[in-house]
Amino acid sequence: MSVGLYIHVPFCLRKCLYCDFTSYPRQEEQVQLYLQSLTAEMVLYGDRLDARHKSIKTIFVGGGTPTCLRPEYLAGILEQVGKVFSIEQGAEITTEANPGTVNLPALKELRAVGFNRLSLGVQSTHRELLRLIGRIHTFSEARQAVTEARIAGFENINLDLIFGLPTQTAAQWRQSLHEIMALQPEHISCYGLQLEENTPLTKAVEQGQLKPCPEEEELAMYQMARQLLGENGYQHYEISNFAQAGYQCRHNLLYWQNQAYLGLGPAAHSYLNQSRWGNVEGIEEYASLVKQGQRPVAEKTTLTIKEQMEETVFLGLRMLEGVNVESFQQRFGKSLQEIFGKQVSSLTAKGLLEQSFGHLKLTEKALPLANQVFAEFV
């Protein structure tokens, strides 16, 4: 079975105030150490994986900000993947980008070497909100990035937005949605702000410098996104994701369908052969382990059959179509009802789950309460 490949680029020009992902200021010496070590990690896996796990059907280069690296570095990463692994014909190959870190020559180079999907972190179309969360770009730059990506040949573009920001109003959110749709991306992701521990934005809220968005206002923004995007041809296919027909993110679907993927780079995570593991976060430690011929793994867990079943259900419920009941039975040799009948009956009685066309899925009522539903299966 072919797998997805995730590559983590742990560098940013400047870390956003809400972000708790593993990233460091871009320094050329560190970048070179990372690139050398990433190549070595690929070779390690190339020597150890069987043929089916060396066949790659999706690639996602995330961060950090991958495009804070020079485009030839990203081209080199993709070229090295092609040497060590077998990239399937028609594979979806995505790179994340910050609108402030791309231009037309860079986008042309990325498209020419094989990247065919671009994910731009726009987050807001309002200057004051972008400043509030520490973004380095303006919406004008984001609009220009989309225009130049089209010229460069990208026909599959995702734009990220965040709602529920401190001081953000419903009117601002509505305007952002309309302005983003006007750019005609194939895919739009709408994420509710998560106040992650120890980030500057969270500290500002905790210290009373900013007021968090009230839950009822955040919920209203979410419902607004569902309505407006749905009315304009974007299918709501996962809790936070909307796509035009045929443009669902194939790489992320691997996660939600609990399929196999390999993660490379500091802090990257993998799921292969019923085991999950995460790499060490520090660049120096990562480089040292790889240099010694060791996989740079910080922690590894082999899942029991019950844990695999649990993950298959709560990850699958993130998708609007839900969990395929027949596929669950084929995968585990037991029916979903046999394993989780009690939970399914209880949640169905509460109006939070329903079965439709062979799928178990969240109801409309359950979407804002999804995490509470997922917890019932763990």
Residue pairs with C-beta under 8 A, 6 or more apart in sequence:
1 52
1 53
1 259
1 260
2 52
2 55
2 56
2 57
2 88
3 52
3 53
3 55
3 56
3 57
3 254
3 259
3 260
3 261
3 262
3 272
4 56
4 57
4 58
4 59
4 60
4 251
4 254
4 255
4 259
4 260
4 261
4 262
5 56
5 58
5 59
5 60
5 81
5 85
5 261
5 262
5 263
5 264
6 59
6 60
6 62
6 251
6 261
6 262
6 263
6 264
6 268
6 269
7 38
7 59
7 60
7 61
7 62
7 77
7 81
7 263
7 264
7 265
7 268
8 22
8 62
8 63
8 64
8 263
8 264
8 265
8 266
8 267
8 268
8 279
9 34
9 61
9 62
9 63
9 64
9 65
9 66
9 68
9 69
9 265
10 22
10 23
10 24
10 34
10 63
10 64
10 265
10 266
10 267
10 281
10 283
11 23
11 24
11 25
11 26
11 30
11 31
11 34
11 63
11 64
11 65
11 68
11 69
12 23
12 24
12 25
12 26
12 63
12 64
12 65
12 68
12 98
13 25
13 26
13 65
13 68
13 98
13 100
13 101
13 136
14 25
14 134
14 136
15 23
15 25
15 134
16 133
16 134
16 135
17 132
17 133
17 134
17 199
17 200
17 201
17 204
18 133
18 134
18 162
18 193
18 194
18 195
18 196
18 199
18 200
18 201
18 202
19 196
19 199
20 196
20 197
20 198
20 199
21 63
21 64
21 267
22 64
22 266
22 267
22 281
23 63
23 64
23 65
24 30
24 283
26 68
26 69
30 283
31 69
31 73
33 283
33 284
33 287
34 265
34 266
34 283
34 286
34 287
35 73
35 76
35 77
36 287
37 283
37 286
37 287
37 290
37 291
37 296
38 77
38 80
38 264
38 265
39 80
40 290
40 291
41 264
41 265
41 290
41 295
41 296
42 80
42 81
42 84
42 85
42 264
43 84
44 290
44 293
44 295
45 54
45 84
45 262
45 264
45 295
46 54
46 84
46 85
49 262
49 272
51 86
53 260
53 262
53 272
54 84
54 85
54 86
55 85
55 86
55 88
56 81
56 85
56 86
56 87
56 88
56 91
57 88
57 91
57 92
57 250
58 91
58 92
58 93
58 94
58 250
58 251
58 254
59 78
59 81
59 87
59 91
59 92
59 93
59 94
59 251
60 94
60 96
60 251
60 252
61 74
61 77
61 78
61 94
61 95
61 96
61 115
62 96
63 96
65 96
65 97
65 98
65 101
66 74
66 95
66 96
66 97
67 74
67 95
67 96
67 97
67 98
67 101
67 102
67 106
68 98
68 101
71 105
71 106
71 109
71 110
72 109
74 95
74 110
74 113
74 115
75 109
75 110
75 113
78 93
78 113
78 114
78 115
79 113
81 87
82 114
87 93
87 114
92 116
92 117
92 156
92 249
92 250
92 251
93 114
93 115
93 116
93 117
94 115
94 116
94 117
94 118
94 119
94 158
94 249
94 251
95 110
95 115
95 117
95 118
95 119
96 119
96 120
96 121
97 118
97 119
97 120
97 121
97 145
98 120
98 121
98 135
98 136
98 137
99 120
99 121
99 122
99 137
99 141
99 142
99 144
99 145
100 135
100 136
100 137
100 141
102 145
102 148
102 149
103 148
104 148
104 151
104 152
107 118
107 145
107 148
107 149
107 151
107 152
107 154
108 151
108 152
108 153
110 118
110 152
111 152
111 153
111 154
115 154
116 154
116 155
116 156
117 154
117 156
117 157
117 158
117 249
118 149
118 154
118 156
118 157
118 158
119 157
119 158
119 159
119 160
119 187
119 189
120 142
120 145
120 146
120 149
120 157
120 158
120 159
120 160
121 135
121 160
122 139
122 142
122 159
122 160
122 161
122 180
123 129
123 130
123 133
123 135
123 160
123 161
123 162
124 130
124 133
124 135
124 139
124 161
124 162
124 165
124 168
124 172
124 176
125 139
125 142
125 175
125 176
125 179
125 180
126 139
126 172
126 175
126 176
127 138
127 139
128 167
129 165
129 167
129 168
129 172
130 137
130 138
130 139
132 165
132 166
132 167
132 201
132 210
133 162
133 165
133 201
134 200
134 201
139 179
142 159
143 183
146 157
146 159
146 183
146 185
149 157
150 157
155 186
156 186
156 187
156 247
157 185
157 186
157 187
158 185
158 186
158 187
158 188
158 189
158 249
159 180
159 183
159 185
159 187
159 188
159 189
160 189
160 191
161 176
161 177
161 180
161 188
161 189
161 190
161 191
161 225
162 190
162 191
162 192
162 193
163 173
163 190
163 191
163 192
163 193
163 218
163 221
163 222
163 225
164 192
164 193
164 213
164 217
164 218
164 221
165 193
165 213
166 201
166 204
166 205
166 210
166 211
166 212
166 213
167 210
167 211
168 213
168 221
170 217
170 220
170 221
170 224
173 221
173 224
173 225
174 224
174 228
177 224
177 225
177 228
177 229
178 228
180 188
181 188
181 228
181 229
181 232
181 234
186 243
186 244
186 247
187 241
187 242
187 243
187 244
187 247
187 248
187 249
188 229
188 234
188 241
188 242
188 243
189 240
189 241
189 242
190 222
190 225
190 229
190 240
190 241
190 242
191 240
192 218
192 221
192 222
192 240
193 213
193 218
195 201
195 202
195 205
195 212
196 202
201 210
204 210
205 211
205 212
219 368
222 367
222 368
225 242
226 236
229 236
229 242
230 236
230 242
233 244
233 245
234 242
234 243
234 244
235 242
235 243
235 244
235 245
235 248
236 242
236 320
237 243
237 248
237 319
237 320
237 321
238 248
238 252
238 256
238 318
238 319
238 320
239 318
239 320
239 367
239 370
241 248
241 249
241 252
243 249
251 261
253 319
254 260
254 261
255 261
255 315
256 315
256 316
256 318
256 319
257 315
257 316
257 319
258 271
258 308
258 311
258 312
258 315
258 316
259 271
260 271
260 272
260 273
261 270
261 271
261 272
262 270
262 272
263 269
263 270
263 278
263 279
264 279
265 279
265 286
266 279
266 280
266 281
266 282
266 283
266 286
266 296
267 278
267 279
267 280
267 281
268 278
268 279
269 276
269 277
269 278
269 279
270 276
270 277
270 278
274 302
274 303
274 308
275 300
275 301
275 302
275 303
276 300
276 301
276 303
277 297
277 298
277 299
277 300
277 301
278 297
278 298
278 299
279 286
279 296
279 297
279 298
280 286
280 289
280 296
280 297
280 298
281 298
285 296
286 296
289 295
289 296
290 296
303 311
305 332
306 339
308 332
309 328
309 332
309 339
309 340
310 377
310 378
312 323
312 328
312 331
312 332
313 323
313 328
313 336
313 340
313 360
313 377
314 373
314 374
314 377
314 378
316 322
316 323
316 324
316 360
317 323
317 360
317 361
317 362
317 370
317 373
317 374
317 377
318 370
319 361
320 361
320 362
321 359
321 361
322 356
322 359
322 360
322 361
322 362
323 336
323 359
323 360
323 361
324 358
324 359
325 335
325 336
325 337
325 355
325 358
325 359
325 360
326 358
328 335
328 336
329 335
329 336
332 339
336 344
336 360
337 344
340 377
343 376
343 377
344 353
344 360
346 376
347 353
347 366
347 373
347 376
348 354
348 355
351 363
351 365
351 366
352 362
352 363
352 365
352 366
352 369
352 373
353 360
353 361
353 362
353 363
353 366
353 373
354 360
354 361
354 363
355 361
362 370
362 373
366 373
